[in-house]
């Protein structure tokens, strides 16, 4: 059975899960050829090991608090904070408390296009 993703023009609720956060699971909201949007749910203490993705990503903290590590730098993301990473930036994260994040990944890489005379 295929996972249902949002269709173009469909409204998706990404408000904080509040009381449902403890039992919620991460879910992909949109996945196309060039874009993936995921609500990542992390219980307190949960870590996502160092990794990278080829495309650019954005991370917005919807609720909770996470420690985000980029190389040797540490950044704390609290509710309403937003972070941008270039493609291939190695990163890891750890939830300080139950948290949810909105993660957007650009799957299609930028291509340089030559200018042509018309």
C-alpha positions as CSV (number, residue, x, y, z in Angstrom):
1,X,0.0,0.0,0.0
2,X,1.4,3.4,-1.0
3,X,1.9,6.1,1.6
4,X,-0.5,9.0,1.1
5,X,1.2,12.3,0.6
6,X,-0.3,15.7,0.3
7,X,-1.6,16.6,-3.2
8,X,-0.9,19.9,-4.9
9,X,-3.2,22.5,-3.4
10,X,-4.1,20.4,-0.3
11,X,-3.8,22.2,3.1
12,X,-1.6,20.3,5.6
13,X,-1.8,21.0,9.3
14,X,1.8,21.3,10.8
15,X,0.7,22.9,14.0
16,X,2.3,21.5,17.2
17,X,1.0,18.0,18.1
18,X,0.9,19.0,21.8
19,X,-0.7,16.1,23.8
20,X,-0.3,13.7,20.8
21,X,3.5,14.3,20.5
22,X,4.4,11.4,22.8
23,X,2.7,8.8,20.5
24,X,3.2,10.5,17.1
25,X,5.6,9.2,14.5
26,X,7.6,10.9,11.8
27,X,5.8,11.2,8.5
28,X,6.6,12.3,5.0
29,X,4.0,15.0,4.1
30,X,5.1,15.7,0.5
31,X,7.4,13.8,-1.8
32,X,8.0,14.7,-5.5
33,X,10.9,14.3,-7.9
34,X,12.5,17.4,-6.5
35,X,11.2,18.0,-3.0
36,X,10.5,16.1,0.2
37,X,8.9,17.6,3.3
38,X,8.9,15.5,6.5
39,X,7.5,16.1,10.0
40,X,10.2,14.5,12.1
41,X,9.1,13.5,15.6
42,X,11.9,12.9,18.2
43,X,11.2,11.8,21.7
44,X,13.4,13.3,24.5
45,X,17.0,11.9,24.3
46,X,16.6,10.4,20.8
47,X,19.5,11.1,18.5
48,X,19.8,11.0,14.7
49,X,23.4,10.0,13.9
50,X,25.7,12.2,11.8
51,X,24.7,12.0,8.1
52,X,24.3,14.2,5.1
53,X,21.9,14.6,2.2
54,X,22.9,15.7,-1.3
55,X,20.4,18.5,-1.5
56,X,19.8,21.7,0.5
57,X,17.6,21.4,3.6
58,X,15.7,23.5,5.9
59,X,14.7,22.6,9.4
60,X,12.0,24.4,11.5
61,X,11.4,23.5,15.1
62,X,7.6,23.2,15.5
63,X,7.7,22.2,19.2
64,X,10.3,21.1,21.7
65,X,14.0,21.8,21.7
66,X,16.8,20.0,19.8
67,X,20.6,20.3,19.7
68,X,21.6,20.4,16.0
69,X,25.3,19.7,15.2
70,X,26.9,20.8,12.0
71,X,30.6,19.7,11.9
72,X,32.0,21.0,15.2
73,X,29.3,23.7,15.6
74,X,26.3,23.2,17.9
75,X,23.1,25.1,17.4
76,X,20.0,24.9,19.6
77,X,16.7,24.9,17.9
78,X,13.7,26.0,20.0
79,X,10.1,26.6,18.9
80,X,9.9,28.8,15.9
81,X,13.7,28.6,15.1
82,X,14.7,27.9,11.5
83,X,17.9,26.5,10.1
84,X,19.3,26.2,6.5
85,X,22.0,23.8,5.4
86,X,23.7,23.5,2.1
87,X,23.8,20.1,0.4
88,X,26.2,17.6,1.7
89,X,26.7,19.4,5.1
90,X,27.2,16.6,7.7
91,X,24.9,17.0,10.6
92,X,23.3,15.2,13.6
93,X,20.7,16.1,16.1
94,X,19.5,15.2,19.6
95,X,16.1,16.0,21.1
96,X,16.5,17.7,24.5
97,X,12.7,17.2,25.1
98,X,9.9,15.6,23.0
99,X,10.1,17.6,19.8
100,X,8.8,17.8,16.2
101,X,10.5,19.5,13.3
102,X,9.5,20.4,9.8
103,X,12.3,19.3,7.4
104,X,12.4,20.3,3.7
105,X,14.9,18.6,1.4
106,X,15.6,19.7,-2.1
107,X,16.1,16.4,-4.0
108,X,16.9,17.8,-7.4
109,X,20.4,19.3,-7.7
110,X,21.0,22.7,-9.2
111,X,22.3,22.6,-12.7
112,X,24.1,25.3,-14.4
113,X,22.5,26.1,-17.8
114,X,24.5,27.6,-20.6
115,X,23.0,30.8,-22.1
116,X,22.1,30.3,-25.7
117,X,21.7,33.1,-28.3
118,X,18.2,33.2,-29.6
